[in-house]
């Protein structure tokens, strides 16, 4: 059962990444706002990128522990 949930999470990760990088979502984030002295769009892109890397690492570690 846990192996199936892990596969489902690994499948959802690229889909979530694709959703976060859709032009519509990016257009929403590209307003003139600033976050931590960065324009909001680059901050959002780097945060989304970092979240995808951390999620992939967590899924990989869980899969390795499963085997």
HELIX and SHEET records of a PDB file:
HELIX    1   1 UNK A    2  UNK A   20  1                                  19    
HELIX    2   2 UNK A   23  UNK A   29  1                                   7    
HELIX    3   3 UNK A   40  UNK A   66  1                                  27    
SHEET    1   A 2 UNK A  34  UNK A  35  0                                        
SHEET    2   A 2 UNK A  38  UNK A  39 -1                                        
END                                                                             
